[in-house]
Amino acid sequence: MMKSNKKKLVGLFLAALLALPACGKTDTVVTDYGATESTNTASNSEDTNKKSDNGSGLPDSSGKTLSEMLGGSQLEYSNNFSIDGKSAEINVIYNVNDTNNIAVYNVEPLTAENVNENEIVEKIFGGTGVAIQSSDREYLNFDKGDSQEIVYSAMAASYRNNDTYNYMSSTHKAWIDEATYYSHTYEGTYNNTEYQLLISFSQTYNELIVALYPKDISKATGDDNLKYVTASCPDGNIYYYKNGLKSYNIPDIMSDRPNECKSSEEELNEKVTGTLKDILNLSFPNEGLIYDANLHEIVIPSDVEIQKNELVFFSDASFESATLEGAVRNGYQAAYLYSLCGLPIMPDTSKVDDSEAEEILSNTIYVNDSGVIGFDILAKYNFNETVSDSVGLLKFSDAMNCFVEESSNNLTNDMLKKADDKIVFDSVNLEYYPIELENGTTQLTPVWALEADNSKKETIARVIINATDGSYVTTLFEED
């Protein structure tokens, strides 16, 4: 499902004012990611979770599920308040995706020094890797034999860095060197097959984009007829558009052709982490890989059994048959850092909406018994130790009370020039966000992100509140 695009937003980082004790005191430290340091001085009420005894200083969940901590499964909150003399309202509903534990992670933001481009090329291609930067190969073109996935990954790198690209085109520059980012492509032999590789790093956002795919997917399957690959959704369906949207339930129509991949999820994880950690030097927790991510945000009825996203290789003629005749199930699609502990990770801490890049770059890995077939990922952090396996969160109503208080204290009319006469916050989400501590470490922490739109459907502000203590983190607002 395509998300609606919103205008680019930038982060505004404010020195937080002294808050009432229930919502904590926040001393602000600006980081490249728009995070702020929160020094918790919250006074705990009866509903507040106990302090952890693991030395982290974070509250402990005391064995509660997420819904128990927040106070229910479907949560509602409404209130009227004011921001710098302007009338404001919050009216939100949050449906809890229940889980047994919420963790907090120490992370290290990536830098250019973390990316050893030559080493990556050598580990993947050995001595066969060749840079695509000659005068006669200025552009990649998937209509002329280059990998479509690599072309789209190059487009995503350009989009992320505000460079020019044409999503409707089959071509893109193969080699880019700008002051703020680079995007380089290579080709060579990987697993006895011709592959292409993209490595891009943004100095502006400290983001690595790296993608690896065969030039011809059929060469990875050993069947020249199976020219294409797609992945099923967690409801077991493949959705295909041809003269209208059609769905194909893979477990039903391909019951005579079970998945040829026999590896367990643990074995698949070993193959994926071996590739990403050993070749790309990326560290992440095991829960950072999931095989049933709802990447297309389809609506799945509650009575439908959630399944792994399966890789389906097919030919031009496959969709002419109701049973996808000739198609083969072989492997699974793993989502890289799509979520942690059931919570999404805020993909960009400087823009409120980045849906166009999300449509181009899927952050997924294709894997089967033979190993990793291909991947395209965007990485911002290396993960160090887990600070807390089971952090406690404020009750939802208490957190929203803190939002009202902190918004009143920290937002001004100068930030909200595109707001209507009344500011209405009607969207709330629980996500992970990087917060820098006084000692310089960065913790990926659960936060509440609340958004307000104006009558033109422009998001004028996203206010971020620490979900563990209610303290103010930062605000992203509409750029002039």
C-alpha positions in Angstrom: 0.0 0.0 0.0 1.4 3.4 -1.0 1.6 5.9 1.8 0.7 9.5 1.2 3.7 11.7 0.9 4.2 14.7 3.2 6.5 17.6 2.8 10.1 17.4 4.0 10.5 18.3 7.7 13.6 19.2 9.6 14.4 18.7 13.3 14.3 21.6 15.8 16.2 20.9 19.0 15.2 23.0 22.0 16.5 23.4 25.5 13.7 21.8 27.6 12.2 23.8 30.4 11.9 22.4 33.9 8.9 20.0 33.8 6.7 18.9 36.6 8.1 15.9 38.5 5.7 13.4 37.0 7.1 13.9 33.5 10.8 14.2 34.4 13.4 16.8 33.9 15.1 16.9 30.5 18.6 18.4 29.9 19.0 18.7 26.2 22.1 17.5 24.2 21.8 17.9 20.5 23.0 15.1 18.3 23.2 14.5 14.5 20.1 12.5 14.8 18.0 15.1 16.5 18.0 13.2 19.8 18.2 14.7 23.2 19.6 13.5 26.4 16.9 12.9 29.1 17.9 13.0 32.7 15.1 11.3 34.5 14.0 12.9 37.8 10.4 11.6 37.6 8.5 10.9 40.8 6.9 7.5 40.6 3.2 7.1 41.3 1.5 3.8 42.1 1.2 3.0 38.4 4.8 3.8 37.6 7.1 0.8 37.0 9.8 -0.1 39.5 13.4 1.0 38.9 15.6 -1.7 37.3 18.2 -3.4 39.5 20.5 -4.0 36.5 22.3 -0.7 36.9 20.8 0.9 33.9 18.7 3.4 35.9 15.7 2.5 33.6 12.3 1.4 35.1 11.7 -2.3 35.0 8.5 -3.9 33.5 8.2 -6.3 36.5 7.1 -9.0 34.1 4.1 -7.0 32.6 3.1 -7.2 29.0 3.0 -4.1 27.0 -0.8 -3.8 27.3 -0.6 -4.2 31.1 2.0 -1.5 31.3 0.1 0.9 29.1 -3.3 0.2 30.7 -5.2 -1.7 28.1 -5.3 -3.0 24.5 -7.2 -0.1 22.9 -6.2 3.2 24.4 -7.9 6.6 24.0 -7.0 10.0 25.2 -8.4 13.5 24.7 -7.5 16.8 26.1 -7.6 20.6 25.4 -4.6 22.8 26.1 -2.7 25.7 24.7 0.6 26.2 22.9 2.1 29.7 23.2 -1.4 31.2 23.5 -2.9 29.2 20.6 -5.7 26.6 21.2 -4.5 23.0 20.9 -6.2 19.6 21.2 -5.1 16.0 21.4 -7.6 13.3 20.4 -5.8 10.0 19.8 -6.5 6.2 19.8 -3.7 3.6 20.1 -4.2 -0.1 19.4 -1.6 -2.1 21.3 0.4 -4.8 19.4 1.0 -6.8 22.6 4.4 -8.2 23.4 6.0 -9.6 26.5 9.0 -7.4 26.7 10.4 -4.1 25.4 14.2 -3.7 25.3 16.5 -0.7 25.3 19.7 -0.9 23.2 23.0 0.9 23.3 23.8 1.8 19.7 26.7 3.5 17.9 25.7 5.7 15.0 27.6 4.7 11.8 30.3 7.0 10.4 32.2 6.9 7.2 35.1 5.3 9.0 32.9 2.3 9.7 32.5 1.6 6.0 35.5 -0.1 4.4 34.4 -0.1 0.8 37.3 -2.0 -0.7 37.1 -4.7 1.9 33.4 -5.2 1.3 34.0 -5.5 -2.5 36.8 -8.0 -1.9 34.9 -10.1 0.6 31.9 -10.4 -1.8 33.6 -10.7 -5.2 37.1 -11.8 -4.4 39.4 -10.7 -7.3 36.4 -10.5 -9.7 35.0 -7.2 -8.5 35.1 -4.3 -11.1 33.9 -0.8 -10.5 31.3 0.5 -12.9 32.6 4.0 -13.6 33.9 4.0 -17.2 32.7 6.6 -19.7 30.7 4.0 -21.6 29.0 2.7 -18.4 28.0 6.0 -16.9 24.4 4.8 -16.4 23.0 1.5 -15.1 20.0 0.3 -17.2 18.0 -2.7 -16.2 16.5 -2.8 -19.7 20.0 -3.6 -20.9 20.9 -6.3 -18.5 21.7 -4.5 -15.2 20.0 -5.5 -12.0 16.6 -3.8 -11.5 17.0 -4.0 -7.8 20.4 -2.3 -7.9 19.1 0.5 -10.1 16.3 1.1 -7.6 18.7 1.0 -4.7 20.8 3.7 -6.5 17.7 5.8 -6.8 17.0 5.4 -3.1 20.5 6.7 -2.3 19.9 9.7 -4.5 16.5 10.4 -3.0 17.8 10.1 0.6 20.5 12.7 -0.3 18.2 15.2 -2.1 19.9 14.4 -5.5 18.1 14.0 -8.8 16.6 10.8 -10.0 13.7 9.5 -12.1 11.7 6.7 -10.4 9.8 6.1 -13.7 13.1 5.5 -15.6 15.0 2.2 -16.0 18.4 4.0 -15.6 20.4 5.7 -13.0 24.0 6.9 -12.6 26.4 4.1 -11.7 29.0 6.2 -9.9 28.3 9.4 -7.8 30.8 11.4 -5.7 29.3 14.4 -4.0 30.5 16.4 -1.0 27.7 15.0 1.1 27.4 11.4 -0.2 28.7 8.8 -2.6 27.0 6.0 -4.5 29.3 3.4 -6.1 28.3 0.2 -8.0 30.4 -2.8 -8.8 29.9 -6.1 -10.6 31.6 -9.5 -10.2 31.1 -13.1 -9.4 29.3 -14.2 -6.2 28.3 -17.8 -5.6 29.4 -18.6 -9.2 26.8 -16.1 -10.5 27.2 -12.6 -12.0 26.1 -10.1 -9.4 26.0 -6.3 -8.9 26.7 -4.4 -5.7 25.9 -0.9 -4.6 27.6 0.9 -1.7 26.5 4.3 -0.7 27.2 6.4 2.4 25.6 9.7 3.4 27.7 12.2 5.4 24.6 14.2 6.1 22.6 11.4 7.7 25.4 8.9 8.6 23.5 6.3 6.7 24.8 3.3 4.8 22.9 1.9 1.8 24.2 -1.3 0.5 22.5 -3.7 -2.0 23.6 -7.0 -3.7 21.6 -8.8 -6.4 22.2 -11.0 -9.4 22.1 -9.3 -12.7 19.8 -12.1 -13.9 17.7 -13.7 -11.1 17.2 -16.9 -13.1 21.0 -17.6 -12.8 20.5 -17.8 -9.1 17.8 -20.4 -9.5 19.4 -22.5 -12.1 16.2 -22.3 -14.3 16.4 -19.8 -17.2 12.6 -19.7 -17.3 12.3 -18.3 -13.7 13.3 -14.7 -14.6 11.5 -13.0 -11.7 11.1 -13.3 -7.9 8.6 -11.9 -5.5 7.7 -12.5 -1.8 4.4 -13.4 -0.3 2.8 -11.4 2.5 2.2 -12.6 6.0 -1.3 -13.6 5.1 0.2 -16.1 2.6 -0.9 -14.1 -0.5 1.0 -12.7 -3.4 -0.7 -9.6 -4.8 -0.2 -9.0 -8.5 -1.6 -6.2 -10.6 -2.6 -7.0 -14.1 -5.9 -5.5 -15.4 -6.8 -5.1 -11.7 -5.4 -6.3 -8.4 -5.4 -10.1 -8.0 -4.3 -12.2 -5.0 -2.8 -15.7 -5.0 -2.8 -17.7 -1.8 0.5 -19.5 -2.0 -0.1 -22.3 0.6 -3.3 -23.2 -1.2 -2.5 -23.0 -4.9 1.1 -24.3 -4.5 0.3 -27.0 -1.9 1.8 -29.5 -4.4 5.0 -27.5 -4.5 6.3 -27.0 -0.9 9.1 -24.6 -0.2 12.3 -26.1 -1.3 14.2 -24.4 1.5 14.5 -26.7 4.5 16.6 -24.5 6.8 15.2 -23.7 10.2 14.7 -20.0 11.1 17.8 -20.3 13.4 19.8 -21.6 10.4 18.5 -18.8 8.2 19.5 -16.3 10.8 23.0 -17.7 10.9 23.3 -17.3 7.1 22.0 -13.7 7.2 24.0 -12.5 10.2 27.1 -14.2 8.8 26.8 -12.2 5.6 25.9 -8.8 7.2 28.2 -9.1 10.2 31.2 -10.7 8.5 31.1 -8.9 5.2 29.5 -5.5 6.1 30.6 -5.3 9.7 27.1 -4.6 10.9 26.0 -5.7 14.3 22.4 -6.1 15.3 20.3 -8.2 17.7 18.7 -11.4 16.5 15.2 -9.9 17.0 16.3 -7.4 14.3 15.5 -10.0 11.7 11.9 -11.1 11.2 10.3 -13.2 8.5 6.7 -12.2 8.7 7.0 -8.4 8.3 3.9 -6.7 6.9 6.0 -4.6 4.5 3.1 -3.6 2.3 0.8 -2.8 5.2 -2.0 -4.9 4.0 -5.1 -5.4 6.3 -4.9 -8.9 7.7 -8.1 -10.3 9.4 -7.5 -11.4 13.0 -8.5 -15.0 12.2 -5.8 -15.4 9.4 -2.7 -17.3 10.5 0.4 -15.2 10.1 3.1 -16.9 7.9 6.6 -16.3 6.8 7.1 -14.3 3.7 8.1 -16.9 1.1 10.2 -16.3 -2.0 8.4 -17.3 -5.2 10.3 -17.5 -8.4 8.2 -17.3 -11.6 8.2 -17.0 -15.4 6.4 -14.7 -17.8 3.6 -17.3 -18.1 3.1 -18.1 -14.4 0.4 -15.5 -13.8 -1.6 -16.8 -16.7 -2.5 -19.8 -14.6 -4.6 -19.7 -11.4 -2.1 -21.9 -9.7 1.0 -20.1 -10.9 2.0 -23.0 -13.0 5.8 -23.5 -13.2 6.5 -21.2 -10.2 8.8 -22.4 -7.4 8.9 -21.6 -3.7 12.5 -21.5 -2.5 13.5 -19.5 0.4 12.2 -16.6 2.6 12.3 -12.8 2.8 13.8 -11.5 6.0 13.1 -7.9 7.0 16.2 -6.0 8.4 15.4 -3.8 11.5 11.7 -3.5 10.4 10.9 -3.5 14.0 12.3 -4.4 17.4 10.2 -6.1 20.1 7.2 -5.5 17.9 7.8 -1.7 17.7 8.8 0.1 14.5 12.0 2.0 14.4 11.7 5.6 13.3 13.3 5.4 9.8 14.4 9.0 9.7 15.0 11.3 12.6 15.1 14.5 10.5 12.0 14.0 8.3 8.5 13.3 9.4 7.7 11.3 6.2 10.0 9.4 3.9 7.5 7.1 2.2 8.9 7.5 -1.3 12.3 6.1 -0.2 10.6 3.3 1.6 8.8 2.4 -1.7 12.2 2.1 -3.5 14.3 0.5 -0.7 12.7 -2.5 1.0 15.3 -3.2 3.7 15.0 -6.9 3.0 17.2 -10.0 2.6 16.4 -13.0 0.4 17.8 -16.2 1.8 17.4 -20.0 1.3 19.5 -23.2 1.8 22.3 -21.9 -0.4 22.7 -18.7 1.7 21.9 -15.1 1.0 20.6 -14.6 -2.5 20.3 -10.8 -2.4 19.6 -7.9 -0.1 19.1 -4.1 0.0 19.4 -2.4 3.4 19.8 1.0 5.0 21.8 1.0 8.2 22.3 3.8 10.7 23.7 2.1 13.7 25.8 -0.7 15.0 24.3 -2.3 18.1 26.3 -2.8 21.3 24.9 -4.4 24.5 21.3 -4.5 25.4 20.8 -2.0 28.3 17.5 -3.6 29.5 15.6 -6.6 28.2 12.4 -5.5 29.9 12.1 -1.8 30.4 9.0 -0.4 32.0 6.8 2.2 30.2 4.5 4.8 31.7 0.8 4.2 31.6 -0.6 5.6 28.4 -2.7 8.3 30.1 0.2 9.4 32.2 2.5 9.6 29.1 -0.2 11.7 27.2 -0.5 14.0 30.2 3.3 14.5 30.0 2.9 15.2 26.2 0.4 18.0 27.0 2.7 19.5 29.6 5.8 19.2 27.5 4.2 20.5 24.3 3.0 23.6 26.2 6.4 24.1 27.7 8.5 23.6 24.5 6.6 24.5 21.4 6.1 28.1 20.2 4.1 29.7 17.4 7.3 30.4 15.5 7.7 26.7 15.0 4.1 26.2 13.9 3.7 28.9 11.2 1.7 26.5 8.9 -0.7 25.5 11.7 -4.4 26.3 11.5 -6.1 28.5 14.2 -6.4 25.4 16.3 -3.6 22.8 16.5 -5.0 19.2 16.6 -2.8 16.2 17.4 -4.7 13.2 16.1 -1.9 10.6 15.4 0.1 8.7 18.0 2.6 5.9 17.6 5.0 4.0 19.9 8.4 3.7 18.2 12.1 3.3 18.8 14.2 6.5 18.6 17.9 7.3 19.4 18.4 9.3 22.5 21.9 10.6 23.4 22.9 10.4 27.1 25.2 12.8 29.0 28.1 10.3 28.8 27.9 10.3 25.0 26.3 7.0 24.5 23.2 6.6 22.4 20.3 4.4 23.4 17.5 3.2 21.1 14.6 3.9 23.3 10.8 3.6 23.1 9.1 6.9 22.5 5.7 8.3 21.8 5.5 10.2 18.5 2.5 12.5 18.1 1.7 14.4 14.9 -0.5 17.3 14.0 -1.7 18.1 10.5 -3.2 21.3 9.1 -6.3 21.6 6.8 -4.0 21.1 3.8 -3.0 17.7 5.2 0.6 18.9 5.9 2.2 17.5 9.0 3.2 20.7 10.9 4.8 19.0 13.9 5.9 15.6 15.3 6.5 15.8 19.0 8.6 13.0 20.6 8.2 12.0 24.2 10.2 9.4 26.1 7.9 6.5 26.8 9.8 5.4 29.9 9.6 8.7 31.9 7.5 11.1 29.8 10.3 13.6 29.2 10.5 15.7 26.1 12.9 14.6 23.5 12.5 16.8 20.4 10.1 18.2 17.8 10.2 17.8 14.0 8.3 20.6 12.3 7.4 21.8 8.8 10.2 23.6 7.0 9.3 27.0 5.6 
